[in-house]
């Protein structure tokens, strides 16, 4: 909805200038007349243009820490935001901050202004800022938010780092196999054809694979692209996401990493929200959306329904069979003692260390597996092509 800056005179003769949102300038005039004000002028404000681009988590963390420091030092909200908009190096974030300054000057709360930029500020961020504004502790909440985001970002990077290694190895292996089949194997095939001798079965299989890839490369590329597209479409459905996420949690070693990282994210997010003054029901709903796994999300939402019905959080989490018994027990104790937020933070700290150990275990397992895989596939192809040469040498002797 567009915003308009008006100048009007009150019934007492006082001249007043302010900003108001309305569909049209005529609506502004009508609204002011209902308030028995005489309109002097109404001008439509031009919002700053939004800049497209990505905003890194690190940029948001720095923004949040600086915002907290300036508020704690006593700077007014608008002035603090204006300073941040001028000194932020990330252009999309600077543009978003200028929009936020405009909205706050127009009478919106900081949380409402942030909510208009979901790509930069998550629902969790907005809700915590709203709780901080309501409680008059916005600087404390912002500092807590920055700490939370740093730890959550470190956790995400650990899990992604564990996935990058096998992805790189598999990519290198795929390129090496393709180069062998397309460029190297045909040379051997021409040499063997000139000799006119019978070829061993492994050699015939490798040459057949080379001929197929060179002839039908377009079909192979199309099949891969179609497979990726079909997988994404299936994963985008509610049932597909549930099936795939459940399978991921059942994977040996990898499932353990994903489960522990999900537990850490869940407990830290919920603990941070509760300690910031967000209600448990709202906190569980927000946490479910940031779980990153449909199985975990369903378990959290069942827990929310249980709380709404007067039950505990721990009971439905235990029924889901997703969370470890220690986590269930510690949450139950936190509920009974009234220190749920502190207990959740302790669980998150413990599982951060568990994720480190699980990632280390995953990498130590993947290294020999990848080496064996490369040795068997690439080495097998090389041996298959040298078998006829050995036969030729034996025939000559």
N, C-alpha and C positions, 0 to 999 in steps of 0.2 A: 504494500500500500504506500503511495507517495506521501511525502511529508511537506508541510507548508509552514513558513514562518509568517506570522501575522503581527500587525500592529493595530491595537484597538483601544478605545477609550471606555473606561468603566462608567457606571451610573454616577459615581462620585467625582468623575472628571479626571481620574488617574489614567495616564497613558501606560499601556502594558504591551510588551513584546514577548512572544513565546513561540514555540514550535509545536505543531499538532499533526497527527496523521489522519488523513481522510481520503475518500475516493477521488473527490474533485475539489476545486477551489470554492465552488458554489456550496458544497456541503460544509466547508469551514465557515463560510459566511453565515449559513443557516444556524450552525451550532453556536456561533458567537452571539447571534441575535437572540437565540433562546435564553442566553445568559444575560440579556439586556445590556449588551456591549455594542458600541458604535464602531464599525469597522473602518480603519484608515487605509490599510493596504494588506494584501495577501500575496505572497510570493512562493512559488514552488521551489523546493530545495533540490539540487542535483546531487544525487548520491555519487560517491567516488566509484569509478569503474573497477570491477573485480579483475584481478590479474590471474590468469590461469597458470598452474604450475603445481609442483609438489611441495609439501611442507614436512620437513623431517621432524622426528620425535625430539631430536636434540634442540632444534629451534624452539619448539614448544616448551621444553624444560627451561631453557635460558629465559624465555619470555616470562614464564611463571615465576621463576626465582626473582627476577628483576622487579616484576609487578609487586610481589610480596614485600620486597625490601623497601620500595618507594611508599607503599601504603603504611608500612610499619614506621617509616620516617615522618609520616604525617602529611604527605602530599595528597591533594584531592584526587579522586578517581579519574576525572577527565584529564587533568594535567599529567598524571602518571601514564595513562593510556596514550596521550598525545606524544609524550617523550618516547615511549616504546615504539610507536608508529614511525617516528623519525629515525631512530637508531637501529631498528631491526634490519639486518642485511637481507633476509629472505623476502623477496618482493611480494609473493602471494600472502605471506603472513602480515607484511606491512599494510597491504591493501585491506586485508580483513580487519586489522586493528583500526585503520581509519574509519571503516564502516562502523565498528564498535563504538568509537568515539562519537560519531554522529548519532547513533542510537541512544547512547547514554545521555548526551546533551538534549535529546528529544524527550527524555523522561523515562526511558526504559531502564530496567535493572541490568546490571552487568551480565547476570545469568541469561536473561532474555536476549541480550545482544549477542552473547557468545553462541547461543542456540541457533542463530541464523547462519552459522558457519560450521556445519557438522564435519566437514573434511578436515578442519583444523582442531576443533574442540569436540571431543566425544561426549556422549550422553552422561557418562560418569563424571567428566570434567564439569559439565554444566550443572549437574545436580549438587556436586560438592561446593561449587561457587555459590549456588542458591542457598545452601545450608549455611555457608560462611557469612553471606550477606544478612540472612535472617538472624543469626546469632551474634553478629557484630564482631566476628573473628576471621574476617576475610584473609588477612595477612597470614594468620596461622594455617588456615585451610590451604592457601596457595603454596606455602612452603611444604606442607604435608603432601600435596598433589605432586609437586616437583620430585620429591623423594620417591614417591610411589612410581611415577613414570620412569624414573631412572632405573629402579630395580626391575620393573616389568620389562623395560626395553632390554636390559642385560639378560633377562631370562629368555626373551624371544630370540636374541642374537645367539645365545648358546644352542638352542634347539635348531635354529636355521643353520648354524655352523656345522652341526652334526649331519645335516642333510646335504650340505654343499659338497663334502668330500666324496661320498659315493656317486653323486650326480656328475661331478667332474670326471671321475674315473670311468664311469659308464659312457660319458660323451667321448672321451679319448679312445676308449675301446671301440666304440661304434665307428668313429672316423677311421681308425686303423684298419678295421675289418673291411670297411667300404673301399678304402684305397687298395688293399690287397686284392679284393674281388674284382675291382674295375680295371686296375692298371697292371698289377703284377701277375695275377693268375693267367690272363690271356697270353702273356709271353711264354709261359710254360706250356700252355695248351698248344700254341703254334709249334713249339719245339717237339712236343710229343706226337703231334699229328704228322710231322715230317718223318719221324722214325717208323710209325705205323705199327707199334707194338701194343698189346693189350694193357690196359691200365687197371691198377688195383681199385677196389670199391671206394676207399676213402678219397682217392684222387678223383674218381668219377663224380662223387658227391660234391666236392669242392668246385670242380669245373662246371657242373650243372648249376650250382648256386651262382657262380660268376656269370654264366650265360643268361640265367633268369634275371639277375639284377641289371645287367647291361641292356637287356631287351625290354624288360617291363619295369624300369626304374620309376616311370610315371605312376604305375599302378601301386608300387610299394610306397611312394611318397603320398599318393592319394589315400591309401589304406591307413597310413600313420596319421595323416591329418584328420581323416574321418573318425578314427579311433579316439583321438584327443578331443575332437568336438563332441562325440557321443558321450565320452566320460564326463566332460564338463556339464553337458545338458543333464545327465543322470544325477550328477552330484548337486546340481542346482535344485533338484526336486527334494521335497521333504523326506520321502522314503529312501531315495538314493543316498542322501547325506547321512541318514541314520545307519544304513547298511555299511557304507564305506568307513564311517567313523568308528563303528563297532569293530570292524575287521582290523583297523589300524591299532586299536587298543589291545587286540589279541595277538599282534605280531610279537615274536620273541625279541627281547632287548629294546627294539624301537617302541613297542607298546608301553614298556616300562618308562621310557623317557617321556613319552606323550602324556601318560597318566600322571606322573609326578609333576610335570610342568603345569598341567591343568589344575592339579590340587593346589600348587603354589599360587597360581594366578587367581583362583577362586577365593582362597583364604585371604590373600593380601588385599584383593579388591573389596571383598565384603567387610573385612576388618577396617580398612581405610574409610569406607562409606559410613559404617556404624559409628566409628569414633568421631566422624565429622558432623554427626547429627542427622544423617539421613535415616529414615525409618527402615526397619528390617525388611518389610515387604517391598519397598522401593529398591532397597539395596540388593535383595535377591533377584529382582527382575532385571536390574541393570547388570548384575554379575552374570546372569544367565546369558545375556546377549554378548558378553565379552569372553565367554568360556572357550570358544574356539573348537569345540567338539560337541556334536549333537547329543551324544549319549550323556555327557556331563551336563549340558544345557537342560535336557529333560529331567535329570535327577534334581537339579536346582529348582526348576519350576514346580516339580512335585513337592519339594520341601516348602516352597512358598505357599502352595495350596494347603499344605498341612498346618503352617503357621496361621494362615487366614482362618482355618477351622478350629483353632485353639490348641493345636498339637505342638510338638517341638520340631526343631530343625533336624536334629540327629536321626530321628526315627525313619523318615523317608529316604535320607541319604544312605542309611544302612540297608534298606530294602533294595536300593538300586544296585548294590554289589559292585559299585565303581570305586568308591572311596575306601582306603585302607582302614582297618579296625582302629588303629591308633588315632586317626583323624576324627573318626566318629566319637570315640571316647573323650577326646580333648574338647570337641565342640559341645558334647553333652555336659561336661564339667563346667565349661564357660557359661552355658545357659543357666545352670543351677546356681552358680556363684555370682552371676551378674557381670562377669568380666569377659564377655564373649569377644569383644574387639581385641583385647590384649591376647587372648588365647589364639585367635585367628592369626594375629601377627607372629606369634611364636611358631605356629605351624608353618607359616609361609617361610620364615627364616630357616627352619629345619629342612624344608623341602627344596629350598634354593640350593643347599649343600648336596641334597640327594640328587638333584638334577645334574649338578657338576659331576658327581660320581657316575651317574647313569650315562651321561654323554661320553665320559672317558671310557667306560666299558663298551659302549657302542662302537667308538672309533677303534679301540684295540681289537675288537672282533672283526670289523669291516676290513681292516688292512690286510690280514692274511687271506680273507675270502676273496677280495678283489685281485690280489696277486695270483691266487690259484686260478681264478676265472680267466684272467688275461693269459696266463700261461697255457691253460687248456685250450682256449679258443684260438688264439694267435699261433701258439706253438703247434697245435694240432693241424692247422692249415699248412704251416711250413713243412711239417713232417709228411703230410699227405702228398705234397708236391714233390718231395724228394724220394718218395718210395719208388716211382718208376726209374729214377736215376740210378738208385741202388740196383734195381733189376737189370738195367742196361749194363752196369759195371760187371755184375755177375755173369751176364750173357757173354760179354767180351772175354772174360777169363775162362 
